[in-house]
Amino acid sequence: MIVLGIETSCDETSVAIVDKNNVLINIVASQILHREYGGVVPEFASREHIRLIEVIARDAINGAIKDINRVDGIAATYGPGLMGALLVGLSFAKGIACTLNKSFIAVNHIEAHIMVNFLSCYDLKYPFMCLLVSGGHTMLIYVEEFRKYKLIGRSVDDAVGEAFDKGSRILGLGYPGGPIIDKLAASGIKDFYPFPRAKLKSSEFDFSFSGIKTSLLYLVKKKGMNWVKTNINHICASYQEAIIEMLLTNTIKAIEFTGVDKLVLAGGVAANSRLREMFNTELKNRGVKLYYPPLEYCTDNAAMIAYTGYEMLKRGYTSPLNISPFPNLKLGI
């Protein structure tokens, strides 16, 4: 069964084709024009998707299957994400499905980030805990089986990806902030500055990253940018370490609470090298197996949409052509 997937939820325009769990092609075009603005500009993102989507789709089809009629289903992200961006990909996918009389599958972007691990982690079995960490989400999800989820914890304010992006902006670095901070932190002193680790009274599994971001802002204002530039590696290392420790502490609590022996990392922040290192070490000592996707499947991509669409289609799930984009779509939990 061959499924074509389309992802346009934010600032990546991506088209992929999968045959069962085999990725035939996965093309991702990242919109670099947002870097000069320090974040994604929704209107610009939509325009770029319109400009790129047809070209990328043709390249994917010609590079993998030649004949679009070989496709059994068309899958596209319908939420969460930016309204205009979602509308571009969803409309394009509907047009193909309608023209070719193929099955159409609307895919939840969050669910796809979880499911993409099955493309590379062949021994991954249900149930497991998933830590979803991205620019828009920070969630601890108990995954009992396909499409059966339970939310264990989430950020009550900024997502962890936002904390990295906003921290990078405060430090005068570029966008996106996560990869830049990760690179600079590699040669820094991790306990250079004692950034606060938030502990919430509302839930032992929830996260908060607004406090550490504010702490960084006050530090920069107090010390000045000359001091920041001199100690940038150490500041990044300390900031990153505090964020990852908060993620790790609550994840361990959730694992102990549910009794699972498998943890999946998902989302763009799952590409962070220090996060992978710390989680690998801690979970190995606890007898918990850690899974995470290759770097190309951490950030937004259409392979995860196509594969999730495949899993849905083989179970009989299809979507009506009048389904609308859902910017604030939840996981169905």
N, C-alpha and C positions, 0 to 999 in steps of 0.2 A: 504494500500500500504506500503510495507516494503522496506526500503532502507538501504544499508550498506555503511557507510562512512569511508574514510581513510584520515588522516591528517599527512603529513610529511614535512611541509614547512620549519621547522627550527630544533629545538632540542627536540621536543616532538613527539614520535611515538604513534599514537592513532588510534583506530578502534572503531566505534560505530554502533549500529543498532537502527533505529527508525521505529515505525509503526505510520504513520501520524505524529502527534505532541507528541507522547508518546515515550520517550527514554527507550528502552528495556535494553540497556547496553552501557556503555561508558568507555572504558579502555584507560588510558593515562600513558605512560611510559616516565618520564622526564629523560633526559640524564645528570646525575650529573657529568660526567667526565669533562665537560667543566669548572667547577668551578675553578679548579686549574690554568686555563689559563686566567681567568678573562673575558671570553666571549666565544661565540660559535666558534669552529674551524670547518669550513665547511666539510673538508674531514672526520673528526672523526664523524660528525653528519650523513653523508651518510652511513658510515660503520655500525653505531649503528642501523640505520633504517633497513638496510639489515639483520642484526642479529636478530632484534626484530619483524619485521612486520608479518611474517608468524605465529609465536607463538601467538602473540596478536590477530591476526585475528581468529585463531582456537579457542582461549579462548572465544572470543566474540561470535562466532557462537554457540559453545557448551553451553555457559552460557545463551543464549537468545532464540535461535530458533532451535537448534539441526541440522536442515537440511538446508544447504545453498540454496537449490532449492526453498525455500520459499521466497527468496529475489526477488523483482521486478526490482530493479535497483542498480547499483554500482556507488557511487559518490566519487570523489577524488579531492583534491586540485591540481590545475595546476599553481597557481601563486597568488600573488607574494611570493617570498621566495628564498631559496638557490637552485641553479640549481641542484646539485647532490641529495640533499634531496628530492626535488620535483620529480625528475626522479624515485626514488625508489618507492614512493607511487603511482604515476601515472601509472607506468609500472605494478605494482602488481594489481592495480584495473582493468586495461585493460585486463590483463591475465584472471582474474576471469570472467569479463563480456564476453569476447570472448569464453571462455570455456563453460560457462553456457548459452550462447546466451541471455544474459540479457542486458537491456538498460544501457548505460554508460553516466554519467553526469560529466563533468569537472566543478569544482566549484571555483569561485573567493574567495580567503581567506578573503579579506576585506569585501565582501558582506556577507559572512557567519558570521563574527563577529557582523554585524548589525542584521541579521536574527535570531540569537540564542536567542535574547530577547523574541521572540514570544513563546519560549518553556516554559517560566515561567511567563511572563507578559500577562495574558490571556485577559486583557482589552485593550491592546495596539492596536491602530488603526492608519492608515495613515491619514494625513501626520504628520511627526514629524521631529525634529532636532536630529541628532546623533553626539555626540562627540566621535570619535574613537581615543583612546590613547593607544599606545603599544610601544614595543621596536623599531618597524620599521616605525610607522605611527603616525602622529598627524593631524587629519582632522576634520573639521566641515562640515557635510554633511546634506543637506536638502533632506529628503526622502519623495517624493511625493506619491509614490506607489511602488509596487513590481517591482524591476529592473529599477526604474526611479529615478535618483539621480542628485543632483546639488551640486557641490563643492562650499562651502561658504568661507572656510579658511583652511590654512594648515601651517605647519612649513616650514620655508624657509631654515632651516639648520638641526640641530639635532631633532630627534623625542623625545618626552617627556620621553619615556622609556630609550632612550640613555642617556638623561641628568641625570637620576637617576643612571644608571649603571656606567657612567663615573664619576659621583660625588662620588659614593661609592668607586670606584677605587682610586680616589684622596685622599680620607679619610682613605685608607688602610683597607676598609671593604671588604666583600665578593661579590660574584656574584650569582644570580642577585641582583642588588642594591636596587630596589624598595622596596621589602618586608623588607629588613634590615633597610633602612632609615626610613620607616614607623614605624617600631617597636621601634627604638631608639628615634624617634621624639615624641613619645607619652608622654615621661616624660621630654621633653625639653621646653625651653622658645622660643616661636615662633618669637619674635621680638629681639632676642639676637644679631643678626647681620643683617644690612640692605642690603641684596642682591638686585641687580638691577632688576626691572621689565621692560622688553623690550617693547617698543612701536614702531611699524614700520610705516613709512610714506607711504609705498607701498600699504598697505591695513589694514584697522582697524580690520579685522577679522583674519589676519595671525599671526603666532607665531614665536618666535625666542628664542632658549634656549642655544645658544653658548655663549652668554655674561655672563649668570649666572654661567655657568660651568667654564669660564675663571676667573670670580671673585672668585669662590671657590678655584681655583688653586693658584691664587696670595695670597689669605688669608692664605692658608696652608704654602706656601713658606715664607711668612712674619713672621708668628707666630711660625712655627715649629710644629713637630709632638707631642711633649710633651704637648703643649698647646691644640692641637687638641684632644688628648686622654682625657684630663681633661674636655673638654667642648663638647665632641662628641654629646651628646644628644641635646644640645642647637643648635649646628651647623646644625645637621640634621633637627631639627624642623624649623629653620629659612630658610634653603635651600628648604625644602619641601613646606613650606608656600608660599614662593615667586613663586614657580613653579605653585602651584595650583591656586594662585590668578591670574596669567596670563591666565591660562585656563578658569577660571570663568569669568573674565572680558570680554574676547572676545566672550565667549559663550553667555553671557547675551546680548551683542550687536547683535549677530546673531539672537537670539530669537526675540528681538525687531524689527529687520530688516525684518524678515520673518513673524512675527505675529503668530507663532505656539504656542501651549499651552502644548506641550509635548517634553521632552528631554530624549533621550536614551544615556546611557553611554555604551561603548563597548571597548573591548581590555583588555590586561593584567593590565594596570594601573588603570582600572576601579575598581580593587580590593582594591585600596588604601583606607584605612579607613578615613583619613582626607579629601580626595577628596569627598567621599560620604557624609561626615558630612557637609562640607561647601556648597556643591551643594544642599543638602536637605534643609538646612536652608534658603539659598538665594532664591531658586526657590519656596519654599513654601510661602515665603513672597510676591512673585510676581504672585502667582496663576498658576504656571507652574508645571505640574506633572512630576516627575522624575522616570525613569525606569532604572534598571540595572540588569544584570543576576546574578545568584548565583555565588559564587567564582569559582566553578569548570568549569563554562562556560566563565569565563573572559579570562583565558589563552588559548593557542591553544589546541583545542580538536576536536575529530571527530564527536561529537554530532552536532556541528554547521554545519559541512560539510554534514552530512547525512540529517539533516533537510532541509537545503537549497537545497540539491539535490531532496528531496521529493517535495518541493514547485515548483521546476523547472519541474520535471517529470510530475506532475499532470497538469501542463499547457502545456505539450507537448514539452518541451525543452529536447533534447538529444545532445550528442557530438560525433563527429567521432572518431574512434579509432586511427587515425593518428595525433591527436592533440598533440602538444609538450608542455613541461613545459615553463612557461613564467615568469622568475624571476622578471621582472619589470612591471608585469601586473597592469593596472590601474582599476578603478572602472567602467569604461564605462561611464564617465561623462565628 
